[in-house]
Amino acid sequence: MQKDPLTAVAAATVGVVAAARATRLVTKDHWPPMSFVRRKYVEMTEGTEWSVLAECPFCVAPYVVAADLAWALRSDLGRTWWIANGWFAASYAASLIVVRDDVPDRTINVKSQPADNEAATHQGGANGAPVAQPTTVGALA
């Protein structure tokens, strides 16, 4: 399998991000089927050194990467490998972006005036100057 350097770099990048997503799926995600499998594995291996494997990303990642690398080599970076790895990599990248971009509800609190005071607040202050509406805005971090 001789690939051009750009394809090799792209495959390595997509493969690593996809393996990171798969590792998180196995060790941390709360997706019910994975939580069930992880819980059953821990119950079956309880009291042994193997029980930590299901919850340790450093322990699981080498196996996930080895399996994905074997698939990449065996398929010669076939279409199915790109679709599956691209899907996993893109979903992980999107999740990371959303987690860092999402503004929690508690950081912005805008209080509106009750309907009874609406007319009074729009009448204006001294010399007909508009009256500012009270708002509370928390720190955005």
Phi, psi and omega in degrees: 000103177251113180247154177291156185302323180295318178296319179296317179294317179297316180295319179296316180296310180297319180296318180293315180293320177295320178294324176297319179294316179296322178296317177296319178303316182288320190261334190231329188298152179260017177299123189310315179298321180288320177300319179297311180297316180297315179299316179295320179297315180297319177297317182292327185255011182306135179085000178245168178291344182281343185294329181290339184305321184290343183240010183246105181298328178291333180277323185278323186307317180300325179288320178295315180296318179299316179295317180292321177295318177299318179296317180298315180291316182295322182270357184057043183053051181291172183302317181297321178299314180296319181295309182295312181291323177297319178297311180297315181295316180294320180293324179290317178297317179298318179297316180297322179293313181297318180299322181275341183263339185289131177263117179300147182302328186285352183272341179233117179234111178252119180260127179260157179284147173297157183301328181297326182269357185300316182294320182295322183285338181266356180286332178103166182260214180298140179059026177075009180291141180294148178263129181292140177282132180289130175222153175238120180239122179283172179292134176263120181237000000 
